[in-house]
């Protein structure tokens, strides 16, 4: 039992070590999508861990900090045991199991522009919060709290997170149920162990009584053996006396003459012999009495043996009863387990039946939900795969095999391509599932808000960006969806820019007949409309043969879908090597 327990503890320790590595990898990946103001003036990036029993996690952070930097800065790890010990950090991590008051911590972090990363809390109570279910991590983002800390979050990170309260509560409730089930099982196991210990004590008492009875019987057997030895010695003395008498009788026959002279002596000896016979008779009587006593003791020993046999039978019966009781308990546990699984399967069947009925009622809605669920559920495995590839690359010596760098490069390229596809699918399902609120908005303000996001990238390629839209120009649309339209347009222009000339982007607008027509123009590689006219704005269609340019073929479809969702139209004019021109028409008032 001790060996098995030790092995189980070692396995649990190894599993927790792997989870700590995943936690560290997740937090490092979060930093790629978060921007801290004035970070370029800092000389180090500080990560704090708040927890009473977080030594192993702190060691994992320190080991990773020796190998990796964040935002080009060396990483410093700080461990806090109480809220009062907290000093300014860039990231603070804590776990709900340590039972800290979260609200008092948040007020302090807002002031210090610190990102709070928590684990195990309910929906939207933290900045970034994740839980672990079935050896897989899921996370959600409190965007409002991140903005209060004056931090900038990349929209790509939002697409990876769980954005529905119902989805999060489903995972959170499932985690609580698993914890309760484990707790109930521990209580039942403890009761069972107590009953087994009680039975062991009773068996040990019976064995002690049996051992005492056997010791008493052994002592009695030793006494009987000693008395038998004494009787044997007395019998030997009688035999010796008889031999002496026989020898005297022979001498009397041979020496008749001496007989008379020795008659007095003989008579005296005869009297002595008579006395000895009397003594011998007395000894025989004593021997008979002792034999009777031995017989009585043998009967008592026999009775004690019978009692001992009955007690041994009772002990065996108690053991059999104990085995039957243990077998019954095991059978009851198995029965409860199978009943639980049967009930779970029944509930799952009822849930599946309900879902199928809902699918029959609204097939399109179910298909959209299915697409969103598949895309969403693939996010966590993709992140885990990317993390595992990074961990494997860190702990692998590339010098041992020259093919390893190429293999890791292909793995990164494949996972990034799959991640981009999932992000685009999530964008598409969000468009089809969520109806955004429309209002009168300014396209100029939307574009100006995007410029800082692309400023560094446009500056690196010396691109020219011209926004000619007047501040008085307004359209009736969703600000979120209009922002997504321009994000896709600018991203495509950068991705498909011409290799032999600097990128130039021009945006203008004109209002006619209650419609605002926005013209978006770039000087990129363009599209052969004669060749691809029937495939424009179709899903998963690519119009560039350059394999070095990554893309999923969903961007133009998303643009058209977003424009149509806002009651608008879109046209495209283009030619190879001549760039392209989009004309997007949107209403300026509600219908």
C-alpha positions in Angstrom: 0.0 0.0 0.0 2.9 2.4 0.8 4.5 1.8 -2.5 1.3 2.3 -4.5 0.6 5.5 -2.6 4.1 6.8 -3.3 3.8 6.0 -7.0 0.5 7.7 -7.2 1.9 10.8 -5.5 4.9 10.8 -8.0 2.4 10.6 -10.9 0.3 13.5 -9.4 3.5 15.5 -8.9 4.6 15.0 -12.5 1.1 15.9 -13.8 1.0 19.1 -11.7 4.5 20.0 -13.1 3.2 19.7 -16.7 0.2 21.9 -15.8 2.5 24.5 -14.3 4.5 24.5 -17.5 1.2 25.1 -19.4 0.2 27.9 -17.1 3.6 29.6 -17.6 3.3 29.1 -21.4 -0.2 30.6 -21.5 0.8 33.7 -19.5 3.8 34.2 -21.8 1.6 33.9 -24.8 -0.9 36.4 -23.4 1.9 39.1 -23.4 2.0 38.8 -27.2 -1.5 40.2 -27.4 -1.3 42.9 -24.7 0.4 46.3 -24.9 1.6 48.2 -21.8 2.1 52.0 -22.1 5.6 53.4 -21.3 7.0 49.8 -21.4 9.8 51.0 -23.6 11.1 53.1 -20.7 11.4 50.0 -18.4 14.5 47.9 -17.9 12.7 44.8 -16.8 9.3 43.0 -17.1 7.9 41.9 -13.7 5.6 39.0 -13.1 4.1 38.5 -9.7 2.6 35.3 -8.2 0.2 35.7 -5.3 -0.3 32.4 -3.4 0.5 30.6 -0.1 1.4 27.2 -1.7 2.8 28.3 -5.1 6.5 27.4 -4.7 6.5 24.9 -7.6 4.8 27.4 -10.0 7.3 30.2 -8.9 10.2 27.8 -9.7 8.8 27.1 -13.1 8.4 30.9 -13.8 12.0 31.5 -12.7 13.3 28.7 -14.9 11.4 30.1 -17.9 12.6 33.6 -17.2 16.2 32.5 -17.5 15.5 31.4 -21.1 12.8 33.9 -22.4 12.3 37.6 -22.5 9.0 39.5 -22.8 8.8 42.5 -25.2 12.6 42.4 -25.4 13.0 42.9 -21.6 14.5 40.5 -19.0 11.8 38.9 -16.8 11.8 39.2 -13.0 9.6 36.9 -10.9 8.2 38.0 -7.5 6.3 35.8 -5.0 3.7 37.4 -2.6 2.0 35.5 0.3 -0.4 38.3 1.3 -2.1 41.2 -0.4 -0.1 43.7 1.7 3.2 42.4 0.2 2.1 43.2 -3.4 4.5 45.7 -5.2 4.0 47.1 -8.7 4.2 44.4 -11.4 3.3 44.1 -15.1 1.4 40.8 -14.5 -0.1 39.3 -11.4 -1.3 35.7 -11.2 -3.5 34.1 -8.5 -5.6 31.0 -8.0 -9.1 31.0 -6.5 -8.2 28.1 -4.2 -6.0 30.5 -2.2 -9.2 32.4 -1.3 -8.0 36.0 -1.7 -10.4 39.0 -1.8 -10.3 39.8 -5.5 -12.0 43.3 -5.5 -9.4 44.8 -3.2 -6.6 43.5 -5.5 -8.3 44.9 -8.7 -8.4 48.4 -7.3 -4.7 48.4 -6.7 -3.9 46.9 -10.1 -5.9 49.5 -12.0 -3.7 52.2 -10.6 -0.5 50.3 -11.4 -1.6 49.4 -15.0 -1.1 45.7 -14.1 -2.7 42.8 -16.0 -4.5 40.4 -13.6 -4.5 36.7 -14.7 -6.6 34.4 -12.5 -7.6 30.8 -12.4 -10.9 29.2 -11.3 -13.1 32.3 -10.9 -16.6 32.9 -12.3 -17.3 34.7 -15.5 -16.1 38.4 -16.0 -14.7 39.0 -12.5 -11.1 39.3 -13.6 -9.1 40.6 -16.6 -8.0 37.2 -17.9 -9.4 34.1 -16.2 -8.9 30.5 -17.1 -9.9 27.1 -15.8 -8.7 23.5 -16.5 -11.1 20.8 -17.6 -10.0 17.3 -18.8 -6.3 18.3 -18.9 -7.2 21.3 -21.2 -7.2 25.0 -20.4 -10.0 27.4 -21.4 -10.0 31.2 -20.8 -12.2 34.3 -20.9 -11.3 38.0 -21.1 -12.8 40.9 -19.1 -12.2 43.5 -21.7 -13.7 46.3 -19.6 -11.4 45.7 -16.7 -8.4 45.5 -19.0 -9.3 48.9 -20.4 -9.7 50.3 -16.9 -6.1 49.3 -16.3 -5.2 51.3 -19.5 -4.0 48.2 -21.3 -4.5 47.5 -25.0 -5.7 44.0 -26.1 -5.3 42.6 -29.6 -8.7 41.5 -31.0 -7.1 38.2 -32.1 -6.9 37.2 -28.4 -10.6 37.9 -27.9 -11.4 35.5 -30.7 -9.6 32.7 -28.8 -11.5 33.4 -25.6 -14.9 32.1 -24.4 -17.2 35.1 -25.0 -20.5 33.6 -23.9 -21.6 33.6 -20.2 -23.5 30.4 -20.8 -20.5 28.6 -22.3 -18.3 29.7 -19.4 -20.9 28.8 -16.7 -21.3 25.3 -18.4 -17.6 24.7 -18.0 -17.4 26.3 -14.5 -20.4 24.3 -13.2 -18.9 21.1 -14.6 -15.7 21.9 -12.7 -17.6 22.4 -9.5 -19.5 19.1 -10.0 -16.3 17.2 -10.5 -14.8 18.7 -7.4 -18.0 17.8 -5.4 -17.9 14.2 -6.8 -14.3 13.8 -5.8 -15.1 15.1 -2.3 -18.1 12.7 -1.9 -15.9 9.8 -3.0 -13.2 10.8 -0.5 -15.8 10.8 2.3 -17.2 7.4 1.3 -13.7 6.0 1.1 -12.8 7.3 4.5 -15.9 5.7 6.1 -15.0 2.4 4.4 -11.5 2.5 5.6 -12.7 3.2 9.2 -15.0 0.1 9.0 -12.1 -2.0 7.7 -9.8 -0.8 10.5 -12.5 -1.7 13.1 -12.8 -5.2 11.6 -9.0 -5.6 11.7 -9.0 -4.6 15.4 -11.6 -7.2 16.2 -9.7 -9.9 14.3 -6.5 -9.0 16.1 -8.2 -9.3 19.5 -9.5 -12.8 18.6 -6.0 -13.8 17.5 -4.6 -12.6 20.8 -7.2 -14.6 22.7 -6.4 -17.7 20.6 -2.7 -17.2 21.1 -3.2 -17.0 24.9 -5.3 -20.2 24.9 -2.6 -22.0 22.9 0.1 -20.9 25.4 -2.0 -22.2 28.3 -2.4 -25.6 26.6 1.3 -25.8 25.9 2.0 -25.2 29.6 -0.4 -27.9 30.6 1.2 -30.3 28.1 4.6 -29.6 29.7 3.3 -30.4 33.2 1.8 -33.7 32.0 5.2 -34.5 30.4 7.0 -33.9 33.7 4.6 -36.1 35.7 5.0 -38.9 33.1 8.8 -38.7 33.5 8.4 -39.0 37.4 6.1 -42.1 37.0 8.6 -43.7 34.6 11.4 -43.1 37.2 9.3 -44.8 39.9 8.5 -47.8 37.7 12.3 -48.1 37.1 13.0 -48.2 40.8 10.3 -51.0 41.3 12.0 -53.0 38.6 15.4 -52.6 40.2 13.9 -53.7 43.6 12.3 -56.8 42.0 15.7 -57.7 40.4 17.3 -57.4 43.8 14.6 -59.8 45.3 15.2 -62.3 42.5 18.9 -62.2 43.2 18.3 -62.9 46.9 16.0 -65.9 46.1 18.7 -67.5 44.0 21.3 -67.1 46.7 18.9 -68.7 49.2 18.5 -71.7 46.9 22.2 -72.1 46.4 23.1 -71.5 50.0 20.6 -73.5 52.1 23.1 -73.8 54.9 23.4 -70.1 55.1 19.7 -69.8 54.9 19.1 -70.8 58.4 21.7 -68.5 59.7 20.4 -65.7 57.7 16.7 -66.5 58.5 16.5 -63.8 61.0 18.1 -61.4 58.5 15.8 -62.8 55.8 12.7 -62.3 58.0 14.0 -58.8 58.7 14.5 -58.3 55.0 11.1 -59.9 54.4 9.5 -57.4 56.7 11.4 -54.7 54.9 10.2 -56.1 51.6 6.7 -56.2 52.9 7.0 -52.6 53.9 8.5 -51.9 50.5 5.5 -53.7 48.9 3.2 -51.7 51.0 5.0 -48.6 49.9 5.0 -49.8 46.3 1.3 -50.5 46.7 0.8 -47.1 48.1 2.9 -45.7 45.2 0.8 -47.7 42.7 -2.4 -46.2 44.3 -0.7 -42.7 44.1 0.2 -43.5 40.5 -3.4 -44.6 39.8 -4.6 -41.4 41.3 -2.2 -39.4 39.2 -3.3 -41.3 36.1 -6.9 -40.4 37.0 -5.8 -36.8 37.4 -4.1 -37.0 34.0 -7.2 -38.5 32.5 -9.3 -35.6 34.0 -6.8 -33.1 32.7 -6.8 -34.8 29.2 -10.6 -34.5 29.3 -10.2 -30.8 30.2 -7.6 -30.4 27.4 -10.0 -32.1 25.0 -12.8 -29.7 26.2 -10.4 -26.8 25.7 -9.5 -28.0 22.3 -13.1 -28.3 21.4 -13.7 -24.8 22.7 -10.6 -23.6 20.7 -11.9 -25.3 17.6 -15.3 -23.6 18.1 -13.5 -20.2 18.5 -11.4 -20.9 15.4 -14.6 -21.7 13.5 -16.1 -18.4 14.8 -13.0 -16.5 13.6 -13.2 -18.1 10.2 -16.9 -17.3 10.1 -16.1 -13.7 11.0 -13.5 -13.6 8.3 -16.0 -15.0 5.7 -18.5 -12.4 6.9 -15.9 -9.7 6.6 -15.0 -10.8 3.0 -18.7 -11.0 2.2 -19.2 -7.5 3.6 -16.2 -6.1 1.6 -17.5 -7.8 -1.5 -20.9 -6.3 -0.9 -19.4 -2.8 -0.4 -17.3 -3.2 -3.7 -20.4 -4.4 -5.5 -22.4 -1.4 -4.1 -19.7 1.0 -5.3 -19.6 -0.6 -8.7 -23.4 -0.6 -8.8 -23.5 3.1 -7.8 -20.9 3.9 -10.4 -22.8 2.1 -13.2 -26.0 3.7 -12.0 -24.3 7.1 -12.2 -23.0 6.4 -15.7 -26.4 5.1 -16.8 -28.1 8.2 -15.4 -25.4 10.4 -17.0 -25.9 8.6 -20.4 -29.7 9.0 -20.0 -29.3 12.7 -19.4 -26.9 12.9 -22.3 -29.4 11.1 -24.5 -32.2 13.4 -23.4 -30.0 16.4 -24.1 -29.1 15.0 -27.5 -32.7 14.3 -28.2 -33.6 17.9 -27.2 -30.8 19.2 -29.4 -32.0 17.2 -32.4 -35.5 18.5 -31.9 -34.0 22.0 -31.9 -32.1 21.2 -35.0 -35.3 20.1 -36.8 -37.0 23.3 -35.7 -34.1 25.6 -37.0 -31.5 23.8 -39.1 -29.6 27.0 -40.1 -29.3 28.1 -36.5 -27.9 24.7 -35.5 -25.4 24.7 -38.4 -24.2 28.1 -37.3 -23.9 27.0 -33.7 -22.1 23.9 -34.8 -19.6 25.8 -36.9 -19.0 28.2 -34.0 -18.6 25.4 -31.5 -16.2 23.4 -33.7 -14.1 26.5 -34.4 -14.2 27.6 -30.7 -13.3 24.1 -29.3 -10.4 23.9 -31.7 -8.8 27.0 -30.3 -7.6 25.5 -27.0 -6.1 22.4 -28.6 -4.3 24.6 -31.2 -2.9 26.8 -28.4 -1.9 23.7 -26.5 -0.2 22.2 -29.6 1.7 25.5 -30.2 2.8 25.6 -26.6 3.9 22.0 -26.7 5.9 22.6 -29.9 7.6 25.6 -28.3 8.4 23.6 -25.2 9.7 20.7 -27.3 11.8 23.1 -29.4 13.3 24.7 -26.2 14.3 21.3 -24.7 15.6 19.7 -28.0 19.2 19.9 -29.1 19.0 20.8 -32.8 22.6 19.8 -33.3 21.7 16.1 -32.9 19.6 16.1 -36.1 19.9 18.7 -38.9 16.3 18.1 -39.9 14.9 19.3 -36.6 14.9 23.1 -37.4 13.0 22.4 -40.7 10.5 20.1 -38.9 9.9 22.8 -36.2 9.5 25.5 -38.9 6.9 23.4 -40.8 5.1 22.7 -37.5 4.9 26.4 -36.7 3.8 27.3 -40.2 1.1 24.6 -40.2 -0.3 25.6 -36.7 -0.2 29.3 -37.6 -2.2 28.6 -40.8 -4.7 26.5 -38.9 -5.0 29.2 -36.2 -5.6 31.8 -38.9 -8.4 29.6 -40.5 -10.0 29.2 -37.1 -9.9 32.9 -36.3 -11.5 33.6 -39.7 -14.2 31.0 -39.1 -14.9 32.5 -35.7 -15.3 35.9 -37.3 -17.6 34.5 -39.8 -19.8 32.6 -37.3 -19.9 35.7 -35.1 -21.3 37.7 -38.0 -23.9 35.1 -38.6 -24.8 34.5 -35.0 -24.6 38.0 -33.4 -26.6 41.0 -34.6 -24.6 44.1 -33.6 -26.3 47.3 -32.6 -26.4 49.9 -35.4 -26.1 53.7 -35.0 -24.9 56.8 -36.7 -21.1 56.7 -36.8 -18.2 58.5 -38.5 -16.1 56.4 -40.9 -13.3 58.9 -40.4 -13.2 58.2 -36.6 -13.3 54.4 -37.2 -10.3 54.6 -39.6 -8.3 57.0 -37.3 -8.8 54.5 -34.4 -7.2 51.8 -36.6 -4.1 53.8 -37.6 -2.1 53.2 -34.4 -2.7 49.5 -34.7 -1.0 49.4 -38.2 1.4 52.4 -37.6 4.6 50.3 -37.0 3.8 47.9 -39.9 3.1 50.6 -42.4 6.2 52.6 -41.3 8.4 49.5 -41.7 7.3 49.1 -45.4 7.3 52.9 -46.1 3.6 52.8 -47.0 1.5 55.9 -47.7 -1.9 56.1 -46.1 -4.3 58.8 -47.1 -7.7 59.3 -45.4 -9.8 61.9 -47.3 -13.1 61.2 -45.6 -14.6 64.3 -44.0 -15.4 64.3 -40.3 -19.0 65.3 -41.0 -19.6 62.2 -43.1 -21.7 59.6 -41.2 -23.3 56.2 -42.0 -25.9 54.1 -40.2 -24.1 50.9 -39.3 -22.4 48.9 -36.6 -19.1 50.5 -35.4 -17.7 47.0 -34.6 -18.5 45.6 -38.0 -17.4 48.7 -39.9 -14.1 48.5 -38.0 -13.7 44.8 -39.0 -14.4 45.7 -42.7 -11.5 48.3 -42.7 -9.2 45.9 -40.7 -9.7 43.2 -43.4 -9.1 45.8 -46.2 -5.9 47.2 -44.7 -4.6 43.8 -43.8 -5.2 42.5 -47.4 -3.5 45.6 -48.9 -0.4 45.0 -46.7 -0.3 41.3 -47.5 -0.8 41.6 -51.3 1.3 44.8 -51.8 3.4 45.0 -55.0 7.1 43.9 -54.6 8.4 46.6 -57.0 6.7 49.8 -55.6 5.8 51.3 -52.3 2.3 50.6 -51.0 -0.2 53.5 -51.3 -3.7 53.4 -49.7 -6.4 56.0 -50.4 -9.8 56.2 -48.8 -12.6 58.7 -49.8 -16.4 59.1 -49.4 -19.3 60.7 -51.3 -23.0 61.0 -50.3 -25.7 60.7 -52.9 -29.4 59.9 -52.5 -29.2 59.0 -48.8 -26.3 56.6 -49.5 -22.7 57.0 -48.6 -20.3 55.5 -51.1 -16.8 54.8 -49.6 -14.0 54.3 -52.1 -11.0 52.2 -50.9 -8.1 52.1 -53.4 -4.5 50.5 -53.2 -1.7 49.9 -55.8 -1.0 46.3 -54.9 -0.7 43.2 -57.1 -4.4 43.3 -58.1 -6.8 40.6 -59.3 -7.6 39.2 -62.8 -11.3 39.8 -62.8 -11.8 38.1 -66.2 -10.3 34.9 -64.7 -11.9 35.0 -61.3 -15.1 37.0 -61.9 -17.4 34.2 -60.9 -15.5 33.4 -57.8 -15.2 36.8 -56.2 -16.3 37.0 -52.6 -16.7 33.2 -52.4 -15.5 31.4 -49.2 -12.0 29.8 -49.3 -11.1 31.3 -52.7 -7.6 32.7 -53.2 -6.7 34.8 -56.2 -2.9 35.0 -55.8 -0.6 32.1 -56.7 2.3 33.2 -54.5 2.6 30.4 -51.9 4.8 32.5 -49.6 1.8 34.8 -48.8 -0.3 33.2 -46.1 -4.1 33.4 -46.4 -7.3 31.4 -45.8 -9.5 32.8 -48.6 -12.1 34.0 -46.2 -11.3 37.7 -45.9 -13.2 39.0 -48.9 -16.2 36.8 -48.1 -16.2 38.3 -44.5 -16.0 41.8 -46.0 -19.0 41.2 -48.3 -21.0 39.5 -45.5 -20.4 42.5 -43.1 -21.4 45.0 -45.7 -24.6 43.1 -46.5 -25.3 42.8 -42.8 -25.3 46.6 -42.6 -27.8 46.8 -45.6 -25.0 47.9 -48.0 -23.4 46.8 -51.2 -19.9 46.3 -52.4 -18.2 46.3 -55.9 -14.7 45.6 -56.9 -12.6 46.9 -59.9 -9.1 45.5 -60.4 -6.6 44.3 -63.0 -3.3 42.4 -62.6 -0.4 44.6 -61.3 -2.8 47.6 -61.3 -4.1 47.4 -57.7 -7.7 47.3 -56.8 -10.6 49.6 -55.9 -13.5 48.8 -53.6 -16.8 50.8 -53.6 -18.8 50.2 -50.5 -22.3 51.8 -50.3 -23.9 52.2 -46.9 -27.1 54.0 -45.8 -26.8 57.2 -43.9 -30.2 56.8 -42.0 -32.3 53.9 -40.7 -34.7 52.4 -43.1 
